[in-house]
Amino acid sequence: MHPRALGPYALQMQRLTVLIAVLAAVSISIVSGPQLIPTWSSPTDVAQWLVYSPNLIVPTCAGMCALAATITTVRTRRHTPTLADTGWFLLTRLYLVCYLALMIACVAMPAVKLASPIPPVYYQAVVSDTSPILALNLPAAICCIAVLRGRHTAVYLSIIALLQIMALIPANPTNTVFETAVGPLYFLLVAMTHTGMLEWTLTTVRGLDQSRRSARDAERALSVERARGLLPEGVAVVADHRDLLGHGIDAVVLTTPDDTHEELACFFLEAGIPVYLEKPLAITIEAADHILETARRTGTRLYVGHNMRHMEVVRLLKSIIDSGRIGEVKAIWCRHFVGNGGDYYFRDWHAERRHVTGLLLQKAAHDIDVMSWLAHSAPARVVGMGGLMVYGEAERRPAGTSAGTVMQDWFSLEHWPADEVDGLNPVIDVEDHSMLMMTMRNGVMTSYQQCHFTPDYWRSYTVIGTRGRAENLGDGAGDVVKVWTERTEHYAERATQEYVIAEEGTGHDSADQLAIDEFLRFVRDGGATEVSPVSARDAVAAGGLATRSLRSGSVPFDVPELDAELADYFHRGQHNSH
């Protein structure tokens, strides 16, 4: 049976089998080392022996990666590729490349033997004596061939056996190796071992991919079933985005996990279908720029869901700034108390870097965009600070136990206090507390704080100008935006002016509706929009670099500007200049 049919546990069996063989072979190589090198007195001799012994160095590294990958898989019960998986795959491939290159070199070496810089003793060692690992991998060879039985096994076996024989003949002019019964067995075992390892490396990634595909297919089926139950009868539900093209859609709203934005957005843009893309635009600067470039090249309209520009609290602050009431803006602060963070962001894919990069990008993209809008500028330089302070120690649920569920299925205010919650995502490697300082291109200084283990949920913006200060105390209906323009000796609870946020049509949900309305108008008529794809890209750049900063000792980073012609295209309302 092929590993692709055996599943992830067969992959672990293979990994352990090869690991045992590698460790045994390395031990033999170390023991036999003194026999290969006449003297250990010269460092050059030792160095040359190491250089000409890929069967010792590379398998050692590969074995360490195999062990790490196995331990990680057993401990976390995960079957998705890890760094150790990748390292193991690459190093085993490197091992095989080194070996095959060595054999080919040995075949060709007799023709250039006189000009060869390799001393005879090393020539002999390289060709045969430094390869005891090959002849002593009988268990690995048998297991690999028995488990793999791939269609290319015979081809690999024939090629490797031939190379081994051709390489050994010039190294053994007396051909004494062929005079014993060990000779044919030696060649067979060598060929089987290397065939098995080559086939294993080729199928490991395929098997992991198959495991991931099976998990995705199961989750996709549950999602389809759930969607059919929530949507009105007659609404088409498909399991693959490519199938949507057959339904004659006029536009698409993408609210998928962040790491899928680039692929999906570019697919529909290429198909000429206008795209509403939920924030963040992407999880890397490169992906964000690729989306914008695709939109310009295809001429397909792109709208990014930074709906907070439609929230009443933000629009009030913007009107106060634009009126000149607080003078020239010099500083903007934002404090974001994410009281529901444990349920919103640490029970699903939001908790994993591979999906979001970090919450200073995923969550803060909204606020970076808002502060850029209020400052009438774009981020120029960022520095971040933060850490996984509470949820890193929380109890996790087993992998694969939440397929088909969404946040509404598990959300509860009873999940408190923060240090006692359980059932979180199996993988949590993003920060639950983070801070950002940012200098805008016009000199405005901004700061941002985000905490996911507070008891309350709201955000507060403070805007300080040369003639006053504006601040919102809450961001929902009935909350207040205050403006202070008179000097006092202490905090004045009563501001110079106060604005109450309206009870209806002003919150986050209403902003979602307003954003959709603007998107539909934009698709139909084109023209300028309140949201800006350029600002959305800058939010990704600032958030991503701030995340890199906090993970590298708070090193500041400069935010690269978007290509001027590309930025101008979107500033013109996505119209070409000609």
N, C-alpha and C positions, 0 to 999 in steps of 0.2 A: 504493500500500500504506500502510496506517495504521501509525503508530509503535508501537502496541500489538502489531502483527504483526512489525515490523522488529527489535525487541529493543533492548538498551541501546546498541549502537553507533550505531544510527540516531538515538537521542536525543542522542548526542554530536555527530553530524553536524548536527543541528538547532541544538544549542547553539552550535556554532562558527559556523554560518551567520548566526544572529541576532547573535552577538557581533561579527562582522565588519561587519554592517550598522549596528549601534549605534555602533561606533567611527568608522566613516566619517561617519555622520550627526552625531555629536558634533563631529567636526573641522569639518564644514561649518557647524554652528551657531556654533562659536567664530569661524570666519573671517567669517561674516556678521554677527556681533554688532555691530561698529562701524557697520554700515549701519542697524541697527535702532534704535540709541540715538543721537540727535543729538549728544550730548556725554557724555564720561566724567568730567566735572568734578564731578558730584554723586554722592556715595555713595548717595543715595536713588534716583537713576536706575538705578544698577547693581543695587541691591537689588530694586527693582521689576521690572527685567528678569529677574532670576533667579527671582523669585516667579512671574512670569507666563510662565516658560519651562520647564514640566515636561518638555518634549521634550529638554532638555539635562541637567538634574540627575538625574532618575530613571533614564534610560537609562544614564548614566555609572555609577551605582551598580549597576544591573542587569548591565551589561557586566562590571564587576569581579567580581561574584558568579558570573557565567557562566564567566569565566576561571578563577576559583578552583575551581569545581566541576569543570571540565574537567581542569585540572591534577591535582586530587586523584584523579579517576577513573582517568586514565592512569597516574599514579604508583603507585597502590595496586591497580589492576585491580579495584576494587570497583564494584559497581553498586547499592549500597544508598544511600538518601538521606543526604546530609551536611548540615551547617549551611549550606554554600554553596548546595546545591541548594534548600534551603528559602528562603534569602534571595533567590536568583534568581527563584524562583517568585513570592514575595510582591511583589518589586519590579516584575516585569513586569506583574503584575496591577495594582499601584498605578499604573504607567505608563498602562495602558489606562483605568483609572478616571479618572485626571487628564485624559487626552485626551478621553474621552467627556463628562466633566463640563464641560470647556472648550467643546466643541462645542455642548452643550445650552445652556450659558450664553450663547454667542454668538448662538444662535437666538433666545433670549428677550431679549437685550440691547437690540434696537431699541425695545422697548416701554418700557424704563426708561432709555434712553440719557441723557436729560437729568439724571436723578438718579444716574447712574453715577459712582463716585469715580475711575474709570480715565480718565486723560487720553486724548485722541484718538489720540496717537501710539502709546500702549500698546494701545489698543483695536485699532488696525490691526495692530500687531505680534502681539498675542495671537491674533487670528483667522487670520492668514495667514502673516506674514513670519517668525515664530518656528517655523514648521513645515517648513523645507526638508528635514528628516529624512524627512518623510512622502513627498515626491515623489521622493526620490533613493534609495529602498530597492528598486529594481527587482530586483536579484539575490535579496534576501531575500524579496520578494513572490513571485517565480516559484518559488523553492525551497519556500517554505512551502505554496503552493497545490498544487504538484506532489507534495509528500510527504504532505501532510495529507489533502486531498480528503475531509474529513469530511462527514457528512450535514448538518451545520448550516452549512457554509461559505457557501452561497448566502444564507442568512438573514442571517448576520453581514455579508456583503459588501453586501447591499442596505441594511441599516440604517445601516452606517457611511458608505457612499457618500451616502445621503440626508442624513445629519447634516452631512457635509462640505460638500455643495452648499448646504444651508440656512444653514450658518454663513458661507460665503464670500460669498453673495449680498449680505447687508447690509454686509459689509465692502468690497465692490466695487460701489458704486452705478452705476458706468458699465458694469459687466459686461464690462470689457475682456478678462478672462481667458477668456471664452467665445468671443471673436472669433478666437482662435488655435487651431491644431490641438493645442496643449499642454493645453488645458483638459480635454477628455474623458480624455486619457491621465493627467493629474494625478489626477483623481478615481478612476480605475480603480486606479492604483498605490497611492494612499492606502488605498483600500478593501481591496485585496489584502494590503497589508502588515499592516494592523491585524487583518484577518481571520486571516491566518497566525499572527501573534503571539498573538492570543486563543486560537485553536485549539491552538497549541503549549503555552500555559500550562495549558490544560485537559487536554491529553493527556500532558504530561510526568509528572505524578504518577501518572496511570493506567499509563503505560508502566513507570515504576519499580516500581509495585506489582505489575504483571504479571511483571516480571523477578524480583521477590522471591517471588511466588507460585510461579513455575516452579521456582526453587531449592528452596523449601520442599516442593513436591510431589515433587521428585526425592529429596530427603533423607528425606521421609516414606515413600516407597516402599521405599527401602533399609532404613529402620528396621523397617518391617513385615516385610520378608523376613528380617531378622536375628532379630526376635522369634519368628517362626514356627519358626526353626531352634533357638532356645533353649528354647522352651516345650514342654510335653508335647502330644502329639497330642490334638486335640479342644478345646484352649483357643482361644476366639475371639480373633482379632486384628483390630483396626479401625484405620483411618488417621485417623479424626476422633473426638474425644472425644464429640461429640454422638451418634454411632452407638452408644455404650455403653448409652444409655437403652433401646434395644430388646432388651437381653439380660437384663433383670430383675435388675440388680445390687443388692446389699444395702448395700454401702459401697464407697468408692473410696480408693485410696492414690495421692496425687499426688507424684511425684518428678521433675517436669519442671523446666526452667530457671526461675530465680527470677522473671524478669519475666513469666512466664505464670501465676504463682500466683493473682493477684487474679482474672483472668478465669475460670480453670478452677474455683477454689474457689467463687466466687460462683455459677457455672453449676450445679454439683452441689448446693450448699446450696439454691438456689432450686428445684431438682428434688426436694428432700426426701431426698437421699442423704447419709448421714454421711460426713465427709471426714477422712482422715488427711493432713495437709499437711506435707510435709517443710520443715525450717527452711531459710532464714528465712521467717517468715510472709509477708513481701512485701519490696519494695525501696524503698518510701517509707512515711512515716508515714500519708499519706492512704490509700494502698492497704491497709495493715494495718488501719486503722480501718474501712474499707469492708467488709473481710472479716468483722470482728467484728460490725459492725452488721447485716450480712446474716444471719449465724448467729443473732443474737438475734431479728431480725424473723421469720425463717422457722421458728425453733425447731428447726432441724436441728443435730445434734451435730457439733462441730468439735474436732479433736485436732491439736496441732502437734508435730512430731517432734523435740523437744528431748530426744533419747535419753540424753544425758549425765547426766541426773538418775538414770538407772538404772545408771550405771557404778559399779563397786565403789569405785574411788578417790575419787569424789565423795561417795558415800554414807558412806564412812569419815570423811572430813573433816567431813561434816554431823553425824554422830553425835558426833564429838569436840567440835564447837562446841556442840551442843545439850546435851551433858553438863555444860557449864560448866567443863571442865578447864582451858581457857586463858583463862578470865574473859570479860569483855565484849569482843567483836570491835571493833577500831578500824581495821584496815588489812588489805587483801587484795591480793596481787600475783599476776599470772599471766604466765608466760613460755612462749610457744608456738614451738617450733622445728619449722618445717614443712619438713623435709628433702626431701620429695617434691613441694614446691611447683611446681617447673618442669614436672612431669608432671601433677600434679593440677589446677593452676589456670591455667597459662599456655599450654596447648596447645589449649584449647577455649573455649567461650563464657564461662567464668569470668573471662577476661582482659579483658572489655569492660564498660565502665561501663553501657552501655544494658541489659545483662542483670542486673547485680548491684549497681549503684551503686559499690561498692568492697568490698575484702576485709575492711575493718574492720566492714562489715555482714555480708557473706556468710559469711566464715569466723569472725569474732569473735562472731557472734550466739550460738553455743554458750557461749562463755566469759562473755559478758555475762550470759546467763541463769544460768549456774552461780554467778557471783559475786553476783548478786542473791539467789539462793536461799541461799547461805551467809551473806550479810549480813542476811537477813530484811528486805530493803528493795528499793527501786526506784531507778534512776538519776535524779538531779536535775540535774546539770550535767556537761558533758563538754568536753574539749579534745583535739585530735588532732595528731599530727605524723607525717610519713612521706614516702616518695618512691619513684619507680621507679628503683632504684639499679643493678640488674644486667641484668634481662631486657629493659629498654628498648633495649639495644644488641644483643640476640641476633638471629640470623638467623631470619626468618619463612618459613613455607611459603606457597606461592601460595594465593590464595583459592579455595574450592570443592574442595579436594583431600582433605578428611577426612570427606565425607558418609558417614553410615552407620557410622562408627567410634566407639568409646568408649574411655575411659581405659585399660582392660585391654589394648587393642590396641597401644598404644604405650609403656606403662609399662616402664621398665628402670632398674635401679640403675647401668647403664653410662652413663647420661646425666649425666656429671660430668667435670670441675668445672663449677660453675654458669655461669662466664663463657665456656664453650666449647659450651654446648648450642645446638642448632639445631632447625629444624622447628617453631617455636612458632607460636601463633595469628597470623594475618595482622594482627590489630588487638590491641594491648596498650596500654591506657590506665588500668589500675589499678595501685596501688602494690604493690611486692614487699617492702617493709619499712615497718611502721607501728606506732605507739604510741598508747595511749589513757590518759588520766587521767580519773577519774570520781568525783564526789562523790555518795553515796547520800542518800536523803531522811532517813535517820536519822543522818547525819553520818559514816558509815564512808567512808574514803578508799580507792579502788581504783586499780590501774594494770594495764595489759595491753601486752605486747610480742609482735609477730608478725613472723617473718622466714621468707622462702621460699627462701633460698639457703644454708641451713645444711646440713652433711653428715648430721646425725642428725635423727630425728623423734620428738618427745615433748613433753609439756607439763607444767609444774610450777606448782602453786598454793602460795602461802605465805599463811597466815592468822595474824595477830598480834593477840592479845588483851591484856587488862590483867594476865593471870597466866601467859602462856606463848605459844608459837608452834608451829604445826603446818605441816608441809610434806611434799609427796609428791616422792620422787626417782624419777621415771618414772611412767607411768600404765598399765602393762600387767601381765600375770601375772608374779609373782615380784618385782615392784618393791616399794618400801617407803614407808610413810607414817610419818613421825617426829614426835614431840611432845617439845618441850623445856619444862619447867616449873621448872628450877633455874638459878640465875644462875651464869655462868662468866666468866672473863676472856678467853676465846678461843673459836673455833668448836669445839663439842663434837661430834665425829663420832658418838659414841655418845649417843643421845638418852635422855631419861627413859623414854620408851616407844616401841616400834616395832611396826608392824603390817605384815605381809607380805600383799600382794594375792594372792588365791587363784589357782591355776593355771588353773582352768576356770570358765566361766560368769560372767566378770567384766569382759571387755574390751568394746571398741566393738561387735563383732558380737553379743555376747550382749546388750548394751544395746539394740541394734536389735530383737532378738527380744522382749525384755521390753516394749519400747515397743509393739510390735505386739500382744502379749498384752493389755496394758492397754487399748489402743484397742478391741480386740474385746470385752473385758469392758464397756468404757464404752458401746459401741454397743448391747450387749445389755441392760445393767442401768442405765446412767447412773451418777450419783454423782461423788464427788471423784476427781481424778487427780493423780499426782505432777507432771505437766507442767502448765503454766499458759499459756493463750492470752494473758492479760494480760501476763505476764512476757515472752512471745514478742514481743508488740507493743512493749513497752518496750525490748527488745533491738534491734529494728529502728530505733526512734526514736534510741536512744543511738548505735548504729553509724552510722546515716545522718548524724546531726549531727556526730559525731566525724570522719567523712569530709569533710563540708563544712568543718569546722574546719581539718583539715590542708591542705586546698586553698585556704584563705583566710588563711594566715599564723598558724595556731594560735589563732584567735579562739575564746574559750569560748562555748558555747551552753547555754541552759537547755532541759531535756527537758520537753515539754508532757505533762501528766498526761492519762490516758484519762478520758473522761466517767465520772463517778462511778456513774451508774446502769448504764452498760454494763459497767464493771468489776465491779460487784456481781453482775450476772447470771452472769458466769463464775466469780466466787468462790463462788457458791451451787451450782456444778456444772451450770450451764446450765439452771436451773429458774427460770421466772417466779415472781415473788412472789405472784401471784394465780392 
